Amino acid sequence: MAKDFVLGRGKDFCRGCSESDLFSVLDLGELPIANELWSTENETKEVFPLHLRICADCGLGQVEDVVTPTRLFRDYRYLSSISTSFVEHARIYASTTCRRLNFQPNDWVLEIASNDGYLLKHFIDLGIPVLGIEPAENVAKIAIEAGVPTISEFFGAETAKTIVKERGYPKLIVTNNVMAHVPDLQDFIEGLSIMAGKDTVVSIENPSLMNFLADDQFDTIYHEHYSYLTANSVAKNVKAFGLELFDIEQIATHGGSNRYWLQSASSSRPKNQSVDRQIEVEKKAGLLSREAWSAFSVRVQSILKEFHDWMKNSSDQNKRVFGYGAAAKASTLLNAAKIEKAWLGSIADGSHEKQGRFMPIEGIPIISPQEMFDAAPTDVVIFPWNIQDELVRAIKDECTSETRIWRAIPHLEQIG
C-alpha cells in the first residue's frame, strides 16, 4: 500500500491507468461504511460520499477515496468460511489448480487478503506450503489459530520485495476479491509483478463491472470497493507493469465473476482467445457507453423506490420483516433506500463476529439465525443474493411454510 495515500483521490483520475476522462455512473449520496458495524446501538452516524465513475479510457469503475484503508480493513468482520458454498468453491479451486499447474516439491502458494484461511487450508491439505497476507488483524489471528501461516500487512511493492527476498517466487499467487479493495492499484500491481517469476501464475477473481449493466447489482457498490474490474481494465493496467493477461474464465461466484490469469511478460504460456473475446464482449455490451450507464442509474432509482415502498407498507400492515445476512450489500441497499429501523425487526447472520452488533446508520440489531427463527417472521429478505440458495434452505428448515422469502436485486421478488 502506497505510503502517500491521500483522502479525496479517485474522482478526478483513473487509479488504474491515470487518465482523467471519467464519467459519472451512479451517485448514491452519502452512506456509512458498509462493513463497519456498530458495537452499540447509538454510535456516531458517520456518512461519506459514494459515487461510482468509469474511466472512458480503460473501463475501470471506481469510487472516490474517502476513508483510509487502515480504518476500513484493520478490524474487519467478514469471514469467508461462514458460507458453505464459498468454502466448497475454494476446495474445488485448490484441487483443480494443483492439477493445472503441476506443483513440484519446492513450490508454494501466496494468497493476498487470505481472510480466515478458508482457501489456503485446502492447499495445506494437499501438502503444499502456503503463506497468507491479511491486513485485518482480528481475521489474521483466526487464520493463524487454524494453522494457516499468515502475516498481517497490506500488500504492495515493498511487501512483495520483502517476501521474495525471504522466500523466493511462489508458484501461484491468489488474489480473490481483493483488487477491488485496493486504493493504490498501481502499487498493488507493481507488487504482483515483483512477486511473479517466470514460472509464477497469478489468479485473480473479482465480480465483473458488467454485472451492473446485466443484473443491476448496484448493492455491491460501497466504500471498501475502491475499484470495479473488467477485462479491458485488467489487460491494460497490468501490461504497464510487465504482466500479461493470458486467460479469462467466467465463474458463478458473487453473481458472476471473472477469473483473470496473469503471468510475467517473459513467460511462455500462450494467450487464450478468451481474453480478446471478452474485451470485445464488454465493449459491445456498453462498458464505455454513457447512455447505457445512464439507463442503469434510472433502473437503480426505481429499485430503491420499490424496496422502500414495500418495506414501509409491510410495516404499516404489521408484518414481521427480518433480514438475513448482514453483508455489505445489505448496508448499501438499506441505506440507499432509506429504510427505517422500525420497518425491519433485525438482521440474522451466522457469523459470531457480527452477532450482537448493529448496522448503521439506523442501528439495526444483528442477531443469530436461531433468534430470527424463534421470532416467527412473516417475511425474510435475503441480502447476500450470491449465496441465496443455502440461506433459503436454512429458512425453509426452520420457519413455517407461510414465511415468505424475498430478494430485492435485481428487482423485488419472492423466491424459494
Secondary structure per residue as TSV (DSSP state, phi and psi in degrees):
chain	resnum	aa	ss	phi	psi
A	1	M	-	360.0	131.0
A	2	A	-	-61.8	142.1
A	3	K	T	-76.9	-19.0
A	4	D	T	-96.9	33.9
A	5	F	-	-59.5	130.1
A	6	V	-	-128.7	127.2
A	7	L	T	-65.8	147.8
A	8	G	T	96.4	-6.9
A	9	R	-	-81.0	167.2
A	10	G	S	101.3	-6.5
A	11	K	S	-107.5	-13.1
A	12	D	S	-109.8	-17.1
A	13	F	S	-149.7	159.0
A	14	C	-	-77.2	127.9
A	15	R	T	-75.3	-8.4
A	16	G	T	-91.3	-57.4
A	17	C	T	-109.5	-2.2
A	18	S	-	73.3	4.1
A	19	E	-	-72.9	160.4
A	20	S	-	-110.1	4.7
A	21	D	-	-88.7	82.9
A	22	L	E	-107.3	142.5
A	23	F	E	-123.5	148.7
A	24	S	E	-72.9	137.7
A	25	V	E	-112.5	-52.4
A	26	L	E	-155.0	123.3
A	27	D	E	-106.3	109.4
A	28	L	E	-92.1	6.8
A	29	G	E	80.5	-147.5
A	30	E	E	-106.7	119.9
A	31	L	E	-127.2	159.7
A	32	P	-	-75.2	167.9
A	33	I	-	-68.6	124.0
A	34	A	T	-63.7	-40.0
A	35	N	T	-99.6	8.5
A	36	E	-	-95.4	87.5
A	37	L	-	-84.5	140.8
A	38	W	B	-73.5	147.9
A	39	S	S	-85.7	-26.8
A	40	T	S	-126.2	166.9
A	41	E	S	-71.6	-28.7
A	42	N	S	-127.4	76.9
A	43	E	-	-99.0	175.9
A	44	T	-	-62.1	127.9
A	45	K	-	-85.9	82.7
A	46	E	-	-88.1	132.3
A	47	V	-	-132.8	155.7
A	48	F	E	-140.8	152.6
A	49	P	E	-59.1	139.9
A	50	L	E	-133.9	100.6
A	51	H	E	-136.4	115.1
A	52	L	E	-87.0	130.6
A	53	R	E	-127.8	159.9
A	54	I	E	-125.5	139.4
A	55	C	E	-78.4	120.9
A	56	A	T	-71.5	-12.0
A	57	D	T	-89.6	-49.9
A	58	C	T	-111.8	-10.5
A	59	G	-	82.4	20.0
A	60	L	-	-84.8	131.8
A	61	G	E	-89.6	149.1
A	62	Q	E	-160.1	153.3
A	63	V	-	-114.1	162.5
A	64	E	-	-70.1	145.9
A	65	D	-	-73.6	111.8
A	66	V	-	-122.6	-14.7
A	67	V	S	-137.8	140.7
A	68	T	-	-65.3	145.8
A	69	P	H	-61.2	-30.3
A	70	T	H	-59.9	-43.8
A	71	R	H	-67.0	-39.4
A	72	L	H	-69.5	-37.9
A	73	F	H	-120.1	-5.1
A	74	R	S	-72.5	-30.5
A	75	D	S	-126.9	94.6
A	76	Y	-	-116.5	138.2
A	77	R	-	-106.8	-0.1
A	78	Y	-	-87.9	126.2
A	79	L	-	-116.7	119.8
A	80	S	G	-62.7	-33.1
A	81	S	G	-71.4	-8.1
A	82	I	G	-66.2	-33.2
A	83	S	-	-87.8	116.3
A	84	T	H	-64.6	-35.8
A	85	S	H	-69.0	-33.6
A	86	F	H	-73.3	-36.0
A	87	V	H	-64.2	-40.3
A	88	E	H	-65.8	-38.8
A	89	H	H	-58.5	-41.3
A	90	A	H	-66.3	-40.8
A	91	R	H	-62.9	-45.0
A	92	I	H	-64.3	-41.4
A	93	Y	H	-59.2	-46.7
A	94	A	H	-61.2	-46.2
A	95	S	H	-68.6	-43.3
A	96	T	H	-70.7	-36.0
A	97	T	H	-69.2	-36.8
A	98	C	H	-61.4	-41.2
A	99	R	H	-67.6	-40.6
A	100	R	H	-65.8	-39.4
A	101	L	H	-96.1	-7.3
A	102	N	T	53.9	65.0
A	103	F	-	-60.2	140.4
A	104	Q	-	-108.6	167.8
A	105	P	T	-53.3	-36.1
A	106	N	T	-93.2	3.0
A	107	D	-	-77.3	150.9
A	108	W	-	-145.5	167.3
A	109	V	E	-120.5	133.1
A	110	L	E	-111.1	129.8
A	111	E	E	-118.4	129.3
A	112	I	E	-96.9	130.7
A	113	A	S	62.4	60.0
A	114	S	-	-81.0	-0.9
A	115	N	T	53.2	-131.9
A	116	D	T	-92.4	16.9
A	117	G	S	85.6	13.1
A	118	Y	T	-56.8	-32.1
A	119	L	T	-95.0	-46.6
A	120	L	H	-62.2	-28.2
A	121	K	H	-62.8	-26.2
A	122	H	H	-73.0	-35.0
A	123	F	H	-68.3	-38.1
A	124	I	H	-60.6	-42.1
A	125	D	H	-61.6	-26.1
A	126	L	T	-88.7	4.1
A	127	G	T	82.4	20.0
A	128	I	-	-105.3	128.1
A	129	P	-	-63.0	146.2
A	130	V	E	-139.0	163.2
A	131	L	E	-146.3	130.1
A	132	G	E	-106.2	145.9
A	133	I	E	-118.2	117.5
A	134	E	-	-138.1	109.2
A	135	P	-	-68.8	-25.4
A	136	A	-	-75.1	110.2
A	137	E	H	-62.8	-38.2
A	138	N	H	-66.7	-34.9
A	139	V	H	-78.0	-39.5
A	140	A	H	-59.4	-37.1
A	141	K	H	-62.8	-39.7
A	142	I	H	-62.4	-42.7
A	143	A	H	-63.2	-45.2
A	144	I	H	-61.4	-43.1
A	145	E	H	-64.4	-24.5
A	146	A	T	-87.2	3.0
A	147	G	T	90.4	16.3
A	148	V	-	-103.9	112.0
A	149	P	-	-56.5	123.8
A	150	T	E	-145.3	138.3
A	151	I	E	-113.4	141.1
A	152	S	-	-97.7	91.7
A	153	E	-	-145.3	158.7
A	154	F	-	-83.4	141.0
A	155	F	-	-91.5	138.3
A	156	G	S	-170.6	-165.9
A	157	A	H	-60.1	-42.9
A	158	E	H	-67.5	-43.0
A	159	T	H	-61.8	-40.5
A	160	A	H	-61.9	-42.4
A	161	K	H	-60.5	-41.7
A	162	T	H	-64.8	-44.5
A	163	I	H	-67.0	-43.5
A	164	V	H	-61.8	-39.9
A	165	K	H	-63.9	-37.9
A	166	E	H	-85.3	-33.8
A	167	R	H	-125.5	-11.0
A	168	G	-	82.8	-170.5
A	169	Y	-	-83.7	136.5
A	170	P	-	-78.3	159.0
A	171	K	S	-74.2	-37.1
A	172	L	E	-136.8	134.2
A	173	I	E	-114.7	123.2
A	174	V	E	-107.8	127.2
A	175	T	E	-132.9	68.3
A	176	N	E	-82.3	124.0
A	177	N	T	54.3	42.7
A	178	V	-	-123.4	-35.1
A	179	M	G	-60.5	-27.3
A	180	A	G	-64.9	-24.6
A	181	H	G	-93.8	9.9
A	182	V	-	-105.5	115.9
A	183	P	S	-70.9	-40.3
A	184	D	-	-98.4	82.5
A	185	L	H	-65.3	-35.5
A	186	Q	H	-67.3	-38.6
A	187	D	H	-65.2	-38.6
A	188	F	H	-65.0	-46.9
A	189	I	H	-66.1	-36.6
A	190	E	H	-61.1	-39.4
A	191	G	H	-61.3	-41.6
A	192	L	H	-61.0	-42.2
A	193	S	H	-65.2	-34.3
A	194	I	H	-68.0	-37.9
A	195	M	H	-78.6	-15.9
A	196	A	-	-90.3	99.8
A	197	G	-	-76.9	179.7
A	198	K	T	-66.4	-20.5
A	199	D	T	-103.5	1.0
A	200	T	-	-80.2	141.6
A	201	V	E	-119.5	136.4
A	202	V	E	-108.9	127.8
A	203	S	E	-114.3	121.2
A	204	I	E	-121.4	123.3
A	205	E	E	-112.8	131.4
A	206	N	E	-155.2	141.8
A	207	P	E	-56.0	144.5
A	208	S	-	-83.4	138.5
A	209	L	T	-56.0	-27.0
A	210	M	H	-66.8	-16.3
A	211	N	H	-61.0	-28.4
A	212	F	H	-64.4	-45.2
A	213	L	H	-70.2	-37.9
A	214	A	H	-77.4	-41.4
A	215	D	H	-132.5	13.3
A	216	D	-	54.7	41.3
A	217	Q	-	-81.6	53.8
A	218	F	G	-69.0	-18.1
A	219	D	G	-71.8	-4.4
A	220	T	G	-90.5	8.3
A	221	I	-	-90.2	117.9
A	222	Y	-	-157.9	169.2
A	223	H	T	-61.4	-31.0
A	224	E	T	-68.7	-22.0
A	225	H	-	-92.9	90.2
A	226	Y	-	-69.5	-36.2
A	227	S	E	-132.0	157.1
A	228	Y	E	-131.6	117.1
A	229	L	-	-88.4	154.4
A	230	T	-	-139.9	164.1
A	231	A	H	-61.2	-38.4
A	232	N	H	-59.1	-48.5
A	233	S	H	-71.0	-40.7
A	234	V	H	-63.5	-48.3
A	235	A	H	-57.7	-45.4
A	236	K	H	-72.1	-43.3
A	237	N	H	-76.4	-29.9
A	238	V	H	-78.2	-28.0
A	239	K	H	-60.7	-33.5
A	240	A	T	-65.4	-15.3
A	241	F	T	-115.7	22.6
A	242	G	T	78.3	19.9
A	243	L	E	-110.9	158.5
A	244	E	E	-129.8	132.9
A	245	L	E	-82.4	109.3
A	246	F	E	-110.3	-6.7
A	247	D	E	-160.8	152.0
A	248	I	E	-137.8	136.5
A	249	E	E	-121.6	145.4
A	250	Q	E	-96.9	127.8
A	251	I	E	-128.2	164.3
A	252	A	-	-87.0	-14.5
A	253	T	G	-61.6	148.4
A	254	H	G	54.9	37.8
A	255	G	G	77.0	13.4
A	256	G	S	119.7	102.7
A	257	S	E	-123.1	161.9
A	258	N	E	-105.6	140.3
A	259	R	E	-107.2	110.8
A	260	Y	E	-95.3	129.5
A	261	W	E	-106.8	122.2
A	262	L	E	-115.2	157.3
A	263	Q	E	-150.2	164.6
A	264	S	E	-63.2	144.8
A	265	A	T	-61.3	-18.6
A	266	S	T	-84.6	-6.5
A	267	S	-	-76.2	164.0
A	268	S	-	-110.0	5.9
A	269	R	-	-66.4	137.3
A	270	P	-	-71.4	150.7
A	271	K	-	-80.5	127.9
A	272	N	-	-77.0	146.0
A	273	Q	H	-62.7	-18.2
A	274	S	H	-61.4	-26.7
A	275	V	H	-67.1	-58.0
A	276	D	H	-64.4	-33.5
A	277	R	H	-64.1	-44.2
A	278	Q	H	-70.1	-34.8
A	279	I	H	-59.9	-43.3
A	280	E	H	-70.9	-37.3
A	281	V	H	-59.2	-43.9
A	282	E	H	-62.9	-43.0
A	283	K	H	-65.4	-41.7
A	284	K	H	-67.6	-28.4
A	285	A	H	-79.8	-8.0
A	286	G	T	109.6	17.1
A	287	L	T	-51.6	-43.5
A	288	L	T	-103.4	15.1
A	289	S	-	-94.4	114.7
A	290	R	H	-62.8	-34.4
A	291	E	H	-66.1	-41.8
A	292	A	H	-63.3	-39.7
A	293	W	H	-75.6	-29.0
A	294	S	H	-64.4	-40.6
A	295	A	H	-64.6	-37.6
A	296	F	H	-59.9	-44.9
A	297	S	H	-60.2	-41.0
A	298	V	H	-62.9	-41.7
A	299	R	H	-63.8	-39.9
A	300	V	H	-62.1	-44.4
A	301	Q	H	-61.1	-34.7
A	302	S	H	-67.3	-41.3
A	303	I	H	-62.8	-43.6
A	304	L	H	-63.2	-41.9
A	305	K	H	-66.2	-42.6
A	306	E	H	-60.7	-44.4
A	307	F	H	-69.1	-41.5
A	308	H	H	-58.5	-48.8
A	309	D	H	-65.5	-38.8
A	310	W	H	-66.2	-43.1
A	311	M	H	-63.2	-43.5
A	312	K	H	-64.6	-45.0
A	313	N	H	-64.4	-38.4
A	314	S	H	-63.0	-40.1
A	315	S	H	-65.3	-43.2
A	316	D	H	-60.5	-29.5
A	317	Q	T	-92.3	10.1
A	318	N	T	61.8	31.9
A	319	K	-	-73.9	147.4
A	320	R	-	-98.9	88.8
A	321	V	E	-95.9	127.3
A	322	F	E	-122.4	158.2
A	323	G	E	-103.3	156.8
A	324	Y	E	-130.1	118.7
A	325	G	-	100.6	97.6
A	326	A	-	-84.2	54.4
A	327	A	-	-82.9	166.9
A	328	A	H	-58.8	-33.2
A	329	K	H	-55.8	-40.0
A	330	A	H	-63.4	-41.5
A	331	S	H	-62.0	-46.4
A	332	T	H	-62.2	-47.8
A	333	L	H	-64.5	-50.3
A	334	L	H	-62.8	-41.9
A	335	N	H	-79.5	-36.5
A	336	A	H	-68.6	-32.3
A	337	A	T	-86.3	-2.4
A	338	K	T	57.3	52.5
A	339	I	-	-81.9	129.7
A	340	E	-	-85.3	151.0
A	341	K	G	-56.9	-38.5
A	342	A	G	-66.9	-16.7
A	343	W	G	-86.4	-15.8
A	344	L	-	-128.2	117.4
A	345	G	-	-55.9	-56.2
A	346	S	-	-166.7	176.8
A	347	I	E	-119.8	122.4
A	348	A	E	-85.8	144.6
A	349	D	-	-152.9	139.3
A	350	G	S	-77.3	-9.2
A	351	S	-	-83.9	122.8
A	352	H	T	-65.9	-20.8
A	353	E	T	-67.5	-22.7
A	354	K	T	-105.6	-29.1
A	355	Q	T	-60.4	137.3
A	356	G	T	89.3	-6.1
A	357	R	-	-98.1	-177.1
A	358	F	E	-136.4	142.2
A	359	M	E	-91.7	122.0
A	360	P	T	-72.1	162.5
A	361	I	T	-99.4	1.6
A	362	E	T	-87.5	-13.1
A	363	G	T	73.1	42.6
A	364	I	E	-74.7	127.2
A	365	P	E	-66.4	144.8
A	366	I	E	-110.2	122.5
A	367	I	E	-122.2	175.2
A	368	S	-	-78.7	155.6
A	369	P	H	-55.7	-38.4
A	370	Q	H	-63.2	-38.7
A	371	E	H	-61.5	-38.5
A	372	M	H	-66.6	-44.0
A	373	F	H	-60.7	-40.3
A	374	D	H	-65.0	-26.1
A	375	A	T	-79.3	-3.5
A	376	A	-	50.8	64.1
A	377	P	-	-66.0	146.1
A	378	T	S	-82.0	-29.2
A	379	D	E	-142.6	140.2
A	380	V	E	-128.0	126.7
A	381	V	E	-100.7	119.1
A	382	I	E	-85.5	119.0
A	383	F	S	-86.1	-47.3
A	384	P	-	-80.6	80.3
A	385	W	G	-61.5	-17.9
A	386	N	G	-69.5	-18.5
A	387	I	G	-122.7	31.0
A	388	Q	H	-63.3	-32.7
A	389	D	H	-61.2	-45.0
A	390	E	H	-70.4	-31.4
A	391	L	H	-73.4	-37.3
A	392	V	H	-60.2	-43.6
A	393	R	H	-60.7	-42.7
A	394	A	H	-63.9	-40.9
A	395	I	H	-66.3	-44.4
A	396	K	H	-64.2	-32.6
A	397	D	H	-69.7	-27.4
A	398	E	H	-113.7	-23.8
A	399	C	S	-101.4	168.1
A	400	T	-	-75.7	165.0
A	401	S	T	-67.1	-13.5
A	402	E	T	-83.6	-14.4
A	403	T	-	-69.2	124.6
A	404	R	E	-92.8	139.3
A	405	I	E	-114.5	134.3
A	406	W	E	-129.6	157.4
A	407	R	E	-132.5	150.7
A	408	A	-	-106.2	-14.6
A	409	I	S	-119.0	131.3
A	410	P	S	-82.3	-5.8
A	411	H	S	-157.5	159.9
A	412	L	-	-67.4	121.1
A	413	E	E	-150.8	148.3
A	414	Q	E	-82.6	135.5
A	415	I	E	-127.8	173.0
A	416	G	-	74.6	360.0
